[in-house]
Amino acid sequence: MAKVTIYTWTVCPYCVRAKRLLKEKGVEFEEINLDGHDEKFEELKKKSGMKTVPQIFINDKLVGGFQELSTANNSGELDKLLQA
């Protein structure tokens, strides 16, 4: 199974939705909560080019946020990424 990492904030509805989608698929993931860790968030923004959360990585490759995760799920691409 692929390594899945999701960067979140506690009060973020899209983070909640992304985690719910992954849980419903039975995907184990590492959650890195960025609450109070502004320096980590700044590093993440430089790494990904994204300025929002959630940020979801599969095998250290950026998938995107919730919208991209949902789109990948609907197209079947997410299953392929998770099997890699």
N, C-alpha and C positions, 0 to 999 in steps of 0.2 A: 504494500500500500504506500502511496505517496506521502511525503512529509508536507503537512499543511500548517501554515502559520497565519494567524489573523491578528492584526493590530487594531485595537479598539479603544473607545472611551466608554465609560459606564453609562452615561446618559446619551445614547446615540441609537435612534430607532433602526437605522440601517445596519448597525453592528448587531443588534438583536436579531434582525431578520436573517442576516448572513449566518450567524451561529445556528439559528433554528434550521435553516436550509441544510447546513452541513450535518447537524445532529439527525435530522429526518432521513438523511441518506446513510446514516451510520458511520460517518467519517470522523475519525479522531483527529483533533487539531490542537495546536498549542496556541493559547490566547495570550497576547502580550498587551496588557492594559496600560495605556499611556497617560492616565490621569495623574497630574502632578509631575510628569516627566517631560517637561518642555524640551529639554536638550535631546532626548531620544526621539521626540517627534520631529525636531528640526533635522536630525540625521536621517530619519526615515523619508522626509520630504525630499532631501537631496538625492537619496538612493533611488526613489521611485518616480520623482517628478510630480507626484500627486500631493494635493494640499488638504485632503480630507481623509476620514476614516469611515468605514473599515478599509484596510488595505490587506488583501489576501494574496498570499504567496503559496504556490504549489511547487515543491522541490526547488525552492529558492527563486522561482520565476514568478514575476508579478502577474496575477490574473486581473487585478483591478479591485473595484469596490463591489458593493452588493449588486448593482445593476449588471455589471459584467459577469459576476458569478451566476446570477439568475439567468442571464442570456445563455451562458455556456451550459447551464443545466438544461434549459429548454431545448437546446440544439443537440444535446448528447455529447458535446465536446468536453464537458466537465468529467463525465465518466472516463473518457479517454485519458484526460490529464491525471486522474486519480489512479489509473492503472500503471502509469509510467514509473 
